Amino acid sequence: MSDHPNPATPATIAELLTRTSVRMFTPAPVPDGVKASILDCAFAAPTAGAQQLYTIIDVADPAIKATLAQTCDHQPFIASAPWVLLFLADCRRWLDMYELAGAPARQPGTGDLLLAVVDATIAAQNAVVAAHAYGLGSCYIGDIVEQREQVVELLGLDPYVFPAALLVLGYPTEQQLRRTKPARFPREAVVLTDRYRRLRPDELRSAIQARGEDFDRTIPAFCKRKYMSDFAAEMNRCVRDYLRPFLD
C-alpha cells in the first residue's frame, strides 16, 4: 500500500491513502457552498443506467441526530456532528415513475435492492473523497441498519427503501488529525487472479501478521468483540426484516 514509484503523488491519491475515520469535530459549520459541491460530487458517482438509485437525507434536526446516536449502538458523536447524511438505497422512486407513466412494472426484488445499495454506497464514497479534499473528516456508521423499527418510524422510510450508509462529516479536531490510518492487508491476501480461492492457513496468518498484529491474540478477540456481538445479531435481524418486502 505504501510503495509509490512516482515521487510526485497526485493529490487525490495522497488523500485516498491517508484518509482515516474522524469521530470528533470542531464546532465549525460546513458552509452551504461546500455542502453543495460535495453533493454534486456524490451525484457524479457511477450509477446503474444513470438511475441514481438512492435518496440522500440531510439530517439537520438535532432531535433526530440525537436519536440516531442512540439507535446506532450509542455513539454520541453522531449527535454533535456538524453534518449528517443518510444514503438510502431507494427502490421506490423509479417504481413510482413507472406507475405514473402507465408502464407495466413488477415489484422490486433482491437484485434491485442490491443494485441500489451499490449505487448509494458509491455515491457516499464520492462524497467522502470530496469532503476530504475540502478538509472535512468523515465516518461511516454501519450501525444505521440496527433498530429497524425505530429508524423506519423516525425517518418515515418506505418498505422499498433501505438505509445503506450513514455519514457524519465535519472539520476534525487537532487530535483527530494526528490519528494514524489503520493497516490494511497486503495485496496478495486480497487480489487474486482469474478465480476465487480460499486462503491457506499460512496465508491467513501472514495477512494478519503483515498488519503488525498477532494472529492468536487478535482474531479470537475480534471475533468476540465484533462478529459474535449483540449488535451484530441485531444487525442481522434487522436486515432480514428489511429484505422481506423484496422477497414477497
C-alpha distance (Angstrom), angle and dihedral (degrees) to the residues before:
residue distance angle dihedral
M1 . . .
S2 3.81 . .
D3 3.81 103.5 .
H4 3.79 109.4 100.9
P5 3.82 115.2 -179.7
N6 3.80 90.9 -168.1
P7 3.84 109.7 66.9
A8 3.80 90.7 -161.2
T9 3.81 96.1 69.7
P10 3.82 111.5 -168.6
A11 3.81 113.6 -114.4
T12 3.80 94.5 -114.9
I13 3.81 91.8 53.3
A14 3.79 91.5 49.0
E15 3.80 91.1 49.4
L16 3.81 92.6 50.5
L17 3.79 92.1 49.1
T18 3.80 96.2 46.7
R19 3.82 103.0 37.3
T20 3.78 115.0 112.6
S21 3.79 132.2 173.4
V22 3.80 116.6 -77.8
R23 3.80 120.2 -153.6
M24 3.80 101.9 166.4
F25 3.78 122.0 62.5
T26 3.79 138.5 -175.8
P27 3.83 115.4 -114.9
A28 3.82 90.4 -109.3
P29 3.82 111.5 124.3
V30 3.79 121.0 -128.5
P31 3.83 108.4 -110.3
D32 3.79 116.1 -115.1
G33 3.80 91.5 -121.9
V34 3.80 91.4 55.0
K35 3.81 90.5 48.2
A36 3.80 91.2 50.9
S37 3.80 91.7 49.9
I38 3.81 92.5 49.1
L39 3.80 91.3 49.8
D40 3.82 89.5 49.0
C41 3.81 87.7 55.0
A42 3.81 90.5 49.6
F43 3.80 89.7 52.3
A44 3.83 89.6 50.1
A45 3.82 92.0 60.1
P46 3.81 120.1 113.8
T47 3.79 109.4 -83.1
A48 3.80 133.8 -179.7
G49 3.80 109.2 -94.1
A50 3.83 90.5 -21.6
Q51 3.82 86.9 -73.4
Q52 3.83 98.4 129.9
L53 3.78 91.5 -145.9
Y54 3.79 92.4 -160.4
T55 3.77 143.3 78.9
I56 3.80 122.1 -149.8
I57 3.79 120.3 -145.3
D58 3.80 113.7 -157.5
V59 3.80 99.6 -151.1
A60 3.81 105.1 -149.2
D61 3.82 102.6 149.1
P62 3.84 108.3 100.1
A63 3.81 90.1 -148.4
I64 3.79 92.2 56.2
K65 3.81 91.4 46.2
A66 3.81 89.6 50.5
T67 3.80 91.2 51.2
L68 3.80 92.0 48.7
A69 3.80 88.6 51.0
Q70 3.80 87.2 60.7
T71 3.81 99.7 39.9
C72 3.81 90.9 47.6
D73 3.80 93.2 69.5
H74 3.81 95.4 -74.5
Q75 3.80 102.6 -65.2
P76 3.83 107.6 160.3
F77 3.81 95.1 -170.2
I78 3.82 87.9 74.5
A79 3.80 89.8 66.2
S80 3.81 92.9 51.1
A81 3.82 97.7 42.5
P82 3.83 111.8 118.6
W83 3.82 93.3 -136.8
V84 3.80 128.7 25.7
L85 3.80 122.0 -174.9
L86 3.80 125.4 -175.5
F87 3.80 115.6 -161.1
L88 3.80 110.1 -155.1
A89 3.78 124.8 -162.3
D90 3.80 96.6 -130.5
C91 3.79 119.0 -159.1
R92 3.81 92.3 159.1
R93 3.83 103.6 69.6
W94 3.80 97.3 63.2
L95 3.80 92.2 40.9
D96 3.81 88.6 55.4
M97 3.82 90.2 49.4
Y98 3.80 91.9 50.0
E99 3.79 90.5 50.7
L100 3.82 92.0 46.0
A101 3.81 90.0 52.4
G102 3.81 91.8 48.2
A103 3.80 91.0 -118.1
P104 3.82 114.1 152.8
A105 3.81 104.5 -113.5
R106 3.79 134.1 175.1
Q107 3.79 122.8 -137.3
P108 3.83 115.2 -90.1
G109 3.81 117.2 -88.8
T110 3.77 135.3 -160.1
G111 3.80 92.3 -85.1
D112 3.80 90.2 56.1
L113 3.78 90.1 50.1
L114 3.79 93.7 49.6
L115 3.81 90.7 49.4
A116 3.81 90.0 50.8
V117 3.82 91.7 48.6
V118 3.80 89.8 53.0
D119 3.83 90.8 47.9
A120 3.81 92.0 49.8
T121 3.79 94.2 46.1
I122 3.80 94.1 49.2
A123 3.80 89.7 50.3
A124 3.80 90.0 49.4
Q125 3.79 91.7 51.8
N126 3.81 91.0 50.2
A127 3.80 86.7 54.3
V128 3.82 90.4 50.2
V129 3.81 92.4 52.0
A130 3.80 92.4 46.5
A131 3.80 91.1 47.4
H132 3.80 91.6 51.8
A133 3.81 89.7 52.6
Y134 3.82 88.0 57.1
G135 3.80 91.8 50.7
L136 3.79 94.5 -102.1
G137 3.78 123.2 137.6
S138 3.79 123.1 -142.9
C139 3.77 142.9 -172.7
Y140 3.80 132.0 -160.3
I141 3.81 114.0 -133.8
G142 3.80 108.8 -153.3
D143 3.81 91.3 178.7
I144 3.81 89.9 78.3
V145 3.82 87.8 94.4
E146 3.82 90.7 62.1
Q147 3.82 126.2 88.9
R148 3.80 90.1 29.8
E149 3.78 97.3 179.3
Q150 3.80 94.2 54.1
V151 3.80 94.1 43.2
V152 3.81 93.6 48.8
E153 3.81 91.1 51.3
L154 3.79 94.2 41.7
L155 3.81 94.7 52.1
G156 3.80 100.6 27.6
L157 3.79 93.6 -120.7
D158 3.80 119.6 -170.9
P159 3.83 118.3 -129.5
Y160 3.81 88.3 -112.0
V161 3.81 93.3 53.3
F162 3.82 124.0 86.0
P163 3.84 128.1 -169.6
A164 3.80 99.6 -120.9
A165 3.81 102.9 170.1
L166 3.79 135.9 4.2
L167 3.80 116.2 -160.6
V168 3.78 129.4 -169.1
L169 3.79 116.1 -163.9
G170 3.78 138.9 -179.1
Y171 3.77 144.9 118.4
P172 3.82 108.6 -57.2
T173 3.77 123.4 -122.2
E174 3.80 118.6 -117.1
Q175 3.79 90.5 -102.8
Q176 3.79 91.0 54.8
L177 3.80 91.4 49.1
R178 3.80 88.5 60.1
R179 3.80 93.9 54.4
T180 3.81 115.8 119.8
K181 3.78 119.4 -129.2
P182 3.83 109.9 -111.6
A183 3.80 115.3 -110.6
R184 3.80 119.9 -97.3
F185 3.79 130.3 -146.3
P186 3.81 117.8 -86.8
R187 3.81 114.7 -98.4
E188 3.79 94.3 -108.6
A189 3.81 90.1 61.5
V190 3.80 92.8 55.1
V191 3.82 110.2 24.8
L192 3.81 115.2 71.0
T193 3.78 129.8 177.9
D194 3.80 121.4 -118.7
R195 3.82 99.0 -36.2
Y196 3.78 139.8 42.2
R197 3.78 119.6 -112.6
R198 3.76 134.7 169.3
L199 3.78 115.5 -107.1
R200 3.78 117.2 -109.2
P201 3.83 118.7 -115.0
D202 3.80 91.4 -103.4
E203 3.80 90.8 50.2
L204 3.80 91.6 50.2
R205 3.79 90.8 52.1
S206 3.80 92.0 45.8
A207 3.80 91.5 51.4
I208 3.81 91.3 58.6
Q209 3.80 94.1 40.3
A210 3.81 90.0 52.8
R211 3.80 87.0 62.1
G212 3.79 89.9 56.5
E213 3.80 94.3 -106.0
D214 3.78 133.8 123.6
F215 3.81 109.9 -116.5
D216 3.82 97.3 -149.1
R217 3.79 92.9 51.2
T218 3.80 101.1 35.0
I219 3.79 102.8 46.4
P220 3.83 100.9 49.7
A221 3.80 90.6 45.1
F222 3.80 93.2 47.7
C223 3.80 91.4 47.3
K224 3.80 91.3 53.4
R225 3.81 95.4 42.8
K226 3.81 98.9 43.4
Y227 3.80 117.7 8.1
M228 3.82 97.2 42.2
S229 3.81 95.7 34.6
D230 3.79 127.8 123.9
F231 3.80 90.8 -115.7
A232 3.81 91.3 54.9
A233 3.81 89.7 52.7
E234 3.82 89.8 48.7
M235 3.80 90.6 48.5
N236 3.79 91.8 53.7
R237 3.80 92.2 46.6
C238 3.78 91.9 52.5
V239 3.79 95.5 45.0
R240 3.81 89.4 52.8
D241 3.81 88.6 55.0
Y242 3.80 92.8 45.5
L243 3.82 87.9 53.7
R244 3.81 96.2 52.9
P245 3.85 97.5 85.9
F246 3.82 89.3 52.1
L247 3.81 92.8 51.9
D248 3.82 98.4 51.7
